[in-house]
């Protein structure tokens, strides 16, 4: 009842402006923070409209204040893959082509396709930082040009796999492309469940990334865990999501084995 009231208030005059702002925030994790607010202003939304939406959401719906962030609830805002992730580099850039393996390099090991060899070092050699690297990777994943794909969680893929142009000439390419639909459809609920279950303070429990996704897949599909898995199942989907989170600025690397997450990926007690 309260959520319905909140939605009616948020979509009151000017209705179009509020609806557009809510839709825009879906690509920002349905979360207002410093970066997402600046992105909304840059997209043409008025500060007054942003303030009004936040105030109404906090007062009348289940929006939550999480530290310096405000997370809008499911019923008024749908999280989708992040907007605005782009890179001046693509799999067709000469610097990337130079580190792309031939399509049959690892076929004898059961891993067909073209793989990138140490792209992080390439970005470092170009004088770029980690966020630039993650933006390149995430932009490639979102476009469908790159995947971190494999059906066996115990067999680490040889690296990020190029799945476009001539590198798409593999027997499993249709399954990989089908799996890209799953990447899009599960993302929003995965973020929501991480936010509910993972604390923002203290070390991030590594098992959380895989456990939450496993639970989510089990809820959505009675045949999960798969034996054998369908052709489009990607045991490394959780890692693709982490790469996207890094590019979106929802998670930041703090040293070799340390990450810091922020809402919507976590909550404060």
N, C-alpha and C positions, 0 to 999 in steps of 0.2 A: 504494500500500500504506500509506504513512504517512498519507495523507489519510483513508483508510478507518479506520485506527486512531484518528486524531484525532477523527473523527466519532463512533466508538463510545465514546470516552472522554467527549466532550462531552455525549453523550446518555445517559450513565450516570446513576444516581440522584443528585439527583431528575430523572428524564428529562424530565418535562413542563416543569419550570422552565427547563432548558437549551434545550429545543426552542422554547419560547415566547420566550426571550431572543434566540436566534438569529433567529427570525422578526421580532421587534421591530427588531433591528439592521439587517435588510434595508431598512427604511425610514429608516435613519440612514446609508446608504451602506456598511453592513457595516464601519463604522469607529468605533473608540472614541477620543473626544477629550473635551475638557472639556464641550462642549455636549451631545454625544450621551450621554455617561455620565450627566450630570445629567437628561437626558430619560428615560433608562432607570430611574433611581432614582425620578423623579417618577411613572413608570408603574407603580411597585410592585415593581421588582426589587431584591433585596437586594445591598448592596455586596459581601458575601462571595461571592455567586454570580457577580457581575460579575468580581471579581478572579480567581476560580477559572477561569472561562471564558477570560479573557485569558491567564492563566499556562499553561493547557493548550494553547491555540491556538498560542502562541509556541513551546512546547516540543515539541509533537507534530505540528503541521501546518505549512502554508506561510504562516501568518499572518506579517505583516512589521511590524516596528517602524519607523515612518516619522516620525522626529523625536519629537514628543510624542503621536503617534497610533499606533494599532494597527489594521491593515487585515486583516480576515479573508478567507481565500481563497474562491474560487468554489465549491468543492465542499462547503463547510459553511455558506455564507451567500450568499443570492441578493439582489442589489441590486434594489430596486424604486423607483418614484417616492416621493419623501420623504413621510413622515407629518407631521402636525401643522402644515401650512402653511394658515393661515386669515387672514381679514381681516374687520374689522367692516364693510367696504365691499364692495359687489358691483355688477354692472352695472345693478342695479335701484335703487341708492342715488340720491337726488336729485342729489347732487354729481356723480355719474358720468353720469346721464341728461342733465344740463345740458351736458356736453361731448361728447355722442354725436351724430354727424352723421345726417342723414336717410339712408334706405337707398339712395337713388339719387344721392347727392352726387357720387360719382366714377365712376358707371356709364359715362359717356361716355368715360372714360379706360381702360376695361377692368377697373375695380376696383369691382364691385358690393358692396353691403353697408353696414353702419354702422361707422364708425371713431371711435376716441377721439381728441380733439384735445388734445394736450399734457397728458396725465394727470399727468405728473411735476410740472408747475407747479401743478396743482390740489392735489396732496398737500402741496406746499410751502406753499401758501396756507392750508392747514388746520393748519399748524404741525407736520406729520408729517415723519419722516425717510425716507431712501432705503430702509431695510429695510421700512418700512411700505408704501411704494410697490411694492417687489418682491413683498411678500407678497400684496398685492391682485392684482397681475398673475398671479403663479404660481397663486394659488388659483383665479382665473378660467380659466387654461389647464387646470389639473387637472380642474376641474369640467366643462369643455367649453363654458363661456360666452364665453371669449375665445380668439382664435387670432392668431398672427402668420403669416399664410398667403399663399402665392404660389407659382406654379409656375416663374417665371422668376427665376433668381438675380441677374440684372442689373437687374430692375425692383423697386425697393424698395416694399413695401406702404405704403399711405397712413398706416398706423399699426396699432395693435392693433385687431382687428376683433371686434365683438360678434356672436355667432352663435347667440343664443338669443332666445326670444319673437318679437316682430314682426321683429326683425333677421334671423331665420332664413329669411325668405321670399325666398330667392334660388335661382337655378337650380343653383348649385354646392353647396348645403348638404349633400346626401347624401355628396358626395365629401369635404367638410370633416370630417364626422362619422366617415367611414370612416378618414380620416387620423389621427384621434385614437387609434384602435387601434394604429397604428404608433408613435405617440408613446409609448405605454405599453410596447409589446413590445421596442423597441430600446434603451430607456433604460439598463437595467442593464449591458448589454455595452458601450454607449457610454462609460459611466463607467469601467468596467474598463479599456478600451483607452486612454482618456485618462490614467488613472493609471499605466499601464505606459510611456507614450510621452512624457509631459510632465513636465519638471522643476519642482519647487516653487520653486526659487530662480532669480532672474534674471527678465527680462521674459518675459511669456507670448507665445509666437508665435501671432499672430492666426489664421494659416492652419491651425493645428492643429485648431481646432474643426470646420472644414469638411472638412479632409483625413481625419481619423479617421472622421467620419460617412460620408463618401463610400466609404472603404475598407470599412467595416462593411456598408453597403448592397450593395456589389459582392460581398462574400463571401456575403451572404444571398440575392442575386437575380442570376442569370446575365444577365438582360436589362438590368442597370444598367451604364453610364449610359443613361437612358431617352431614346428618340427615336422618337416623342414620349412624354412622361411620362404615366403613368396619371393619371386624374382626381384621385385622392386624394394624389398626390405633393406634398409641401411642401418647396420649396427652402429655406425659412427655419426648418426644424425645429431646426437647430443653435442658432438665436437663441432659440427657445422654451426649449430646454434651458438656455441661459445664464441666462435670466430665472429659471428654477426653481432653478438653482445659487445665484444671488444670494439668493433668498428662503430657501433652506435653510441659508445661512451657509457654504457650501462654497467660495464665491468672494466676494471683496469688492472693491468699486470703490475705487481709490486715485487720485483725481483724474480728469481728463477722459479720458485715454487709457491708464490704467494699472489693471490688475487684479492681485489677489493670490489665487492658488488655494491650496487645502490638500487633503490627502488626504481622500477617495479620488480626487480629480481629478488628482493629481500624485504624484510620488515624490521622495524625497531621495536623492542619490547616496551 
